[in-house]
Amino acid sequence: MFEPILNVDLAAITANWRLLAERFYGKETGAVVKADAYGLGATEVSGALEKAGCHTFFVATLAEAISLRHSLPDVRIVVFHGVQEGEEFAFINHRLIPALASAGQISRWLPGAKDHPHAASMLHMDTGMARLGLQPDDFFATITPDTLRDLRCAAIMSHLACAPEVSHALNNTQLGLMQRVREKFPEMPISLCNSGGVFLPADYHFDLARPGCSLYGIRPQDSAKNPMQHVASWHAPIIQIRTLEAAQSVGYGATQTLPAGAKIATVASGYADGYLRSLSGKAYGYIGEHRAPLVGRVTMDMLCFDVSHVPDALLNQARTIEILGDRDSIRVDDLADSAGTIGYEILTRIGPRVTRRYV
């Protein structure tokens, strides 16, 4: 079938998880598989990680959790958004763990936790994100060992805001707050480390890590070489190759002109497929080992590449151009840097018209 393909390397993802587990000084390394495993397929990715030994998975929403529960009946599934009004029975029925982030969520969860011995929760304290979680003063004033028991709390968690920046002052502030939690509740497991946190000193590690981006090949630190394996490659079908008879502009807005004799490959992918428009004039594709610059603007369904320097013998046989992969200029972080964004957006924007295939 004539369609763009995203090849997802499950072995590379599990290798990344093992590398993180080896670096983590705590007791357990989980995996964040929210947003359909960053766009790569939560069912397939989570299944591979479970076989590799992962037992705790984190998602954003109840719907994501229920979908994952259907394919993984025997793992722990934690929902970052917590339990919203009317969701209590669904959490208990599907054996899901809400990350309780407010007094309202705590009150909502207590009756179900009291009546159902298998219910479990985590408690979220905000240590510096100002996003979700109990504020520290409220946490230390209101949470007691009895509260944790009544909530059937399995862990206390917080989220590092600046972990990729090793020397950022907020890291130390957040660490200090979680150390206070450890002093107050010495027997309670703590989860602080995200991907970047795993690469911070051991004091940050506590008990449970929940890496996300690094599983999918995105760099976990801003200023260090990326140790993670690349996990996905996007191959866009070539619709047409043309040779310009005269110097001519390419695409909308006539933003770029190529000389007579230039060869242009038009391929079937665009911003409707999640290839960011901001990559116009900045990105590349590969045919074999030959790098071709993206020319003109990214459009909804098509991209154009200057393939003038690709040998004719190879060009005549080519059926696709690789526009995301483990090559210079097209790795996930390379595209993110070129687009002025982060690797998370590159992966999660890849749309449903790009068929996932699992290696």
C-alpha positions in Angstrom: 0.0 0.0 0.0 1.2 3.5 -0.9 1.5 5.1 2.6 4.1 6.6 4.9 5.5 4.1 7.3 6.9 4.6 10.8 9.1 1.7 11.8 9.2 1.3 15.6 12.1 -0.6 17.0 10.8 -2.3 20.1 14.2 -3.9 20.9 15.7 -0.4 21.0 13.0 0.8 23.4 13.5 -2.2 25.7 17.3 -1.6 25.5 16.8 2.0 26.6 14.6 0.8 29.5 17.3 -1.6 30.6 20.0 1.1 30.4 17.9 3.4 32.6 17.2 0.6 35.1 20.9 -0.1 35.3 21.6 3.6 36.0 18.8 4.0 38.6 19.9 3.4 42.2 16.3 2.9 43.5 14.2 -0.2 43.7 12.1 -0.1 40.6 12.1 1.5 37.1 8.7 2.0 35.6 7.8 3.5 32.2 5.7 6.4 31.0 3.5 5.4 28.1 1.1 8.3 28.0 0.0 9.8 24.7 0.0 6.3 23.1 3.6 5.8 24.2 4.6 9.2 22.8 2.9 8.4 19.5 4.6 5.0 19.0 1.9 2.7 20.2 1.2 2.1 23.9 -0.1 -1.5 23.5 2.9 -2.7 21.5 5.5 -0.7 23.5 4.1 -1.6 26.9 3.9 -5.3 25.9 7.5 -5.3 25.0 8.5 -3.5 28.2 6.5 -5.9 30.3 8.3 -8.8 28.7 11.6 -7.0 29.5 10.6 -6.8 33.2 8.8 -3.5 33.6 5.9 -3.8 36.1 4.7 -0.2 36.6 3.3 2.0 33.9 2.3 5.6 33.9 -0.4 7.2 31.7 -2.1 10.6 31.7 -5.8 9.8 31.6 -8.4 7.3 32.7 -9.2 6.4 29.1 -5.5 5.6 28.4 -5.3 3.5 31.5 -8.4 1.4 30.7 -7.1 0.8 27.2 -3.8 -0.3 28.6 -5.4 -2.5 31.2 -7.1 -4.6 28.4 -3.7 -5.6 27.1 -1.8 -5.8 30.4 -3.9 -7.4 33.1 -1.2 -7.9 35.7 0.8 -4.7 35.9 0.5 -1.5 38.0 -1.0 1.4 36.0 -0.8 4.9 37.5 -2.9 7.8 36.1 -1.2 11.2 36.4 -4.4 13.2 36.2 -5.8 11.5 39.3 -9.4 10.6 39.9 -12.0 13.0 38.6 -15.6 13.2 39.7 -17.6 10.1 38.8 -14.5 8.1 38.0 -14.0 6.3 41.3 -15.7 3.1 40.4 -13.8 2.8 37.1 -10.5 3.1 38.9 -11.4 0.4 41.3 -13.0 -1.9 38.8 -10.0 -1.8 36.5 -7.5 -1.8 39.4 -5.9 1.5 38.4 -3.9 3.8 40.6 -4.8 7.5 40.7 -2.1 10.1 41.5 -4.1 12.2 44.0 -3.1 15.8 43.5 -5.6 17.8 45.6 -7.8 17.8 48.7 -10.8 17.2 46.5 -9.3 14.1 44.9 -8.3 12.8 48.3 -11.8 13.2 49.6 -13.2 11.6 46.4 -10.9 8.6 46.8 -11.2 7.8 50.5 -14.7 6.1 50.4 -13.6 3.7 47.7 -10.3 3.0 49.3 -12.1 2.2 52.6 -14.5 -0.3 50.9 -12.1 -2.0 48.5 -9.0 -3.7 49.9 -7.4 -4.0 46.5 -7.6 -0.2 45.8 -4.4 1.7 45.7 -3.3 5.3 45.1 -0.3 7.5 45.0 -0.1 11.0 46.5 1.3 13.9 44.4 3.1 16.8 46.1 4.1 19.9 44.0 7.7 20.7 44.8 8.3 23.3 42.1 6.2 22.7 38.9 3.1 24.7 40.0 1.1 22.3 37.9 -0.4 19.4 39.8 0.0 18.3 43.4 -0.6 19.4 47.0 1.4 22.4 47.9 4.2 21.6 50.4 2.7 23.6 53.3 -0.7 21.8 52.9 1.0 18.5 52.5 3.1 18.7 55.6 0.2 20.1 57.6 -2.5 17.7 56.6 -1.0 14.4 55.6 -0.4 11.9 58.4 0.5 8.2 58.5 -3.3 7.6 59.1 -4.1 9.5 55.9 -1.7 7.4 53.8 -3.1 4.2 55.3 -6.7 5.2 54.6 -5.8 6.2 51.0 -4.0 2.9 50.6 -1.1 5.0 49.3 1.5 3.1 47.5 4.0 5.9 47.0 4.4 9.7 47.3 5.5 11.3 44.1 6.6 14.7 42.7 7.9 15.8 39.3 11.3 17.4 38.6 10.9 20.6 36.6 14.5 21.1 35.4 16.1 17.7 35.5 17.7 18.0 32.0 19.7 21.0 33.3 21.9 19.3 35.9 23.0 22.4 37.7 19.7 24.2 37.8 19.0 25.5 41.4 15.4 24.2 41.4 16.6 20.6 41.3 18.1 21.1 44.7 15.0 22.8 46.1 12.8 19.9 44.9 15.2 17.4 46.3 15.2 19.1 49.7 11.4 18.9 49.9 11.3 15.2 49.0 14.0 14.5 51.6 11.6 16.1 54.2 8.9 13.7 53.0 11.3 10.8 53.5 12.1 12.1 57.0 8.4 12.3 57.9 7.4 9.0 56.2 10.5 6.9 56.2 8.7 3.7 55.2 6.8 5.2 52.3 8.2 4.7 48.7 9.0 7.9 46.9 9.0 8.6 43.2 10.8 11.7 41.9 12.9 10.7 38.9 11.8 11.2 35.4 14.2 10.6 32.5 16.5 13.4 33.3 16.3 12.6 37.0 17.9 9.2 36.4 21.0 11.0 35.3 21.2 13.2 38.4 23.1 12.1 41.5 21.9 9.2 43.5 20.3 11.4 46.2 17.5 12.2 43.7 16.7 8.6 42.9 14.7 7.4 45.9 12.6 4.3 45.1 10.7 4.4 41.9 11.8 6.0 38.6 9.3 6.8 35.8 11.3 7.6 32.6 9.4 8.7 29.6 11.2 10.6 26.8 14.5 8.7 27.1 12.7 5.4 26.4 11.9 6.7 23.0 15.4 8.0 22.1 15.0 11.6 23.2 18.0 13.0 25.0 17.5 13.1 28.8 20.1 15.8 29.4 20.6 19.1 27.6 24.4 19.3 27.7 25.5 15.7 27.5 25.8 13.2 24.6 22.6 11.3 24.2 23.2 7.7 25.5 19.8 6.4 24.3 19.2 4.4 21.2 17.1 5.9 18.4 13.8 4.0 18.1 11.8 5.1 15.1 12.2 5.8 11.4 9.7 7.5 9.1 9.8 6.6 5.4 7.7 8.8 3.1 6.7 7.4 -0.3 8.0 9.2 -3.4 5.1 10.4 -5.5 7.1 12.0 -8.3 10.6 12.9 -9.4 11.0 15.8 -11.8 13.9 17.7 -13.4 13.4 21.4 -13.7 13.7 22.7 -17.3 14.4 26.2 -16.1 15.1 27.9 -12.8 11.9 27.7 -10.8 10.6 28.4 -7.3 9.3 25.5 -5.3 6.0 25.4 -3.3 3.8 27.9 -1.7 5.0 31.5 -1.4 7.9 30.9 -3.8 10.3 31.0 -0.9 13.1 29.0 -2.6 14.3 28.8 -6.2 16.3 26.0 -7.7 18.3 26.2 -10.9 17.6 24.5 -14.2 18.5 20.8 -14.1 17.7 20.4 -10.4 15.8 17.3 -9.5 13.0 17.4 -7.0 11.4 14.4 -5.3 7.9 15.0 -4.0 6.9 12.7 -1.2 3.6 11.8 0.6 3.9 13.3 4.1 3.2 16.8 5.5 2.0 18.7 8.4 -1.3 16.8 8.4 0.9 13.8 9.2 2.7 15.7 12.0 5.7 16.8 10.1 6.1 20.3 11.5 5.7 23.2 9.1 8.4 25.0 11.0 10.9 22.6 9.5 10.5 24.3 6.1 13.9 25.0 4.6 15.7 23.4 7.6 15.3 19.6 7.4 16.7 16.8 5.3 15.8 13.3 4.0 17.9 10.4 3.0 17.8 8.1 0.0 20.3 5.4 0.7 23.4 7.2 2.2 22.7 10.4 0.3 21.3 13.4 2.2 18.8 15.6 0.4 17.7 19.0 1.7 14.0 19.8 2.2 13.1 22.7 -0.2 10.2 25.0 -0.2 7.5 25.0 2.5 6.1 21.9 4.3 2.6 21.5 3.0 -0.4 19.6 4.3 0.3 16.3 2.4 3.5 16.7 0.6 7.2 17.6 1.0 9.8 18.4 -1.7 13.5 17.4 -1.5 16.3 18.4 -3.7 17.7 15.1 -4.9 20.0 16.5 -7.6 23.1 14.8 -6.0 21.6 11.4 -5.6 23.0 9.0 -8.3 20.5 8.2 -11.0 20.8 4.5 -10.5 19.8 4.8 -6.9 17.1 7.5 -7.6 15.5 5.4 -10.3 15.0 2.5 -7.8 14.0 4.6 -4.8 10.5 4.3 -3.5 10.8 6.2 -0.2 12.8 9.0 1.5 13.7 8.5 5.2 12.7 11.8 7.0 13.1 10.6 10.6 15.7 8.0 11.6 19.1 7.2 13.1 21.2 9.4 10.8 22.7 12.8 11.1 20.2 15.7 10.8 17.1 13.5 11.1 17.3 12.0 14.6 14.4 13.1 16.8 16.4 15.7 18.6 17.9 17.0 15.4 14.4 17.7 14.0 13.3 19.2 17.3 16.3 21.6 17.3 15.6 22.6 13.7 12.0 23.2 14.5 12.6 25.1 17.7 10.8 22.6 19.8 11.5 19.4 21.8 11.6 15.7 20.8 8.4 15.0 22.6 6.5 17.1 20.1 8.2 15.5 17.1 7.1 12.0 18.1 3.6 12.8 19.5 2.6 14.8 16.5 3.1 11.9 14.1 -0.4 11.3 12.9 -2.6 8.2 12.1 -1.9 8.3 8.3 1.6 7.2 9.1 1.3 3.4 9.6 3.2 2.0 12.5 5.2 -1.2 11.9 7.0 -2.9 14.8 10.4 -4.4 14.5 
